[in-house]
Amino acid sequence: NSYFTEIQELPPDPLFGLKARYSKDTRTDKVDLGIGAYRDNNGKPWVLPAVQQAEAKLAKTPGYNHEYLGIAGYEPFVSSAAKIILNGDNKDVLERTVSVQTLSGTGSLHLAGLFLKKFYKGSNALYLSLPTWANHNQVFASIGFDVKSYPYWDNDTKSLDLNGFLNAIALAPPKSVFLLHACAHNPTGLDPTKEEWSKILEAMSKYDHLPLFDSAYQGFASGSLENDRFAIEAATSASSPIKSSPIIICQSFAKNCGMYGERVGALHIVLPKDLVDLKPAIKSQLNKIIRCEISNPPAYGAKVVALILEDKALYKQWTEDLQVMANRIKSMRVKLRDLLTNKYKTPGNWDHIVDQTGMFSFTGLNKDMVERLERNHGVYLVSSGRASVAGLNDSNVERVAQAIDEVVR
Ligand code: PMP
């Protein structure tokens, strides 16, 4: 044709393709362990009680309306979001931070990428963990970064390849961007320990790289918002080894508030002391990018989350809701491991299922096993062997264990 250059049809997105196959499957006992969304013990989406209460309160607020937000978003949301991820008691860090509202975590990563691409004087190399969330690659490649990877998961030991990670930090061009999962690493469910984090941050500082934290699961991993921001606090506090580089944080409320489709997120750029004067300029440039891309962000979810973060009773309810989700997932990990180990005596060691944290377990099942799980048992997980543990419940965990046992033997 004379209108478009070659437009090739692409294969469906692997995760959303899996969702489509699952929906079409007519087996009544099928199990969805694909997409990373929390399900309750009946396998149903869960509207958090804190969210329900905040929505009711919001609807009754005098003057409630659906007007446009400002370009940088809903200010009460943006400032409360910064306090929750950065530790609100640390005024020094908050004063060095520029924050704007974004289209959830993905929009935050994309905005961070556009901003860095335009203004960062460092290397064009951007390092992702191997493996990582499938979307990271294309988000940054599409902006023009030279996307590389650092070793993370050691498949033999099912633990962190710390030496490989530190080596990659040492060998990367100075001032490279390193994307770090703040907690609940996707897809492996494996987080560095506190000691390992301090080595990683020391090395990041030594080689002057820019840390870009992706925080999509704060509160989801341990059930505690404070625990799950450990790495970010360690990187941004006064005692951090990182003194000269800015630190970027991409924050999502999709999972920890169960607000997946409302696209609630924020971008925070924490500046070193000597760059604080750049705050107004940075904010204005972020605003310009936002104005071009989306004009202004969506209001509803940000208003709901702001209420939860600001209202003492709602906040308390939220912390309880987080524990409900984290504990249910932890109990499913234990059940699955126990069934495989004790009941079915499935070959191999399954302790990693319990040791891992957050939404996912990197099961160690290979592509062929995953295919057979889907074909023969109606149990759906992505081909890497990553299982969304939130898809397990008391009614299906036994069946899933039995199916895994069958494909492993
Ligand atoms: N980062 C990671 C590691 C994720 O797992 C996800 C969601 N799966 C996101 C970012 C982005 O999620 P959202 O855009 O829905 O906030």
Residues whose N, C-alpha, C, O or C-beta is under 5 A from the ligand:
A	BS01	PMP	G36 L103 S104 G105 T106 G107 W133 N186 D214 A216 S252 A254 Y260
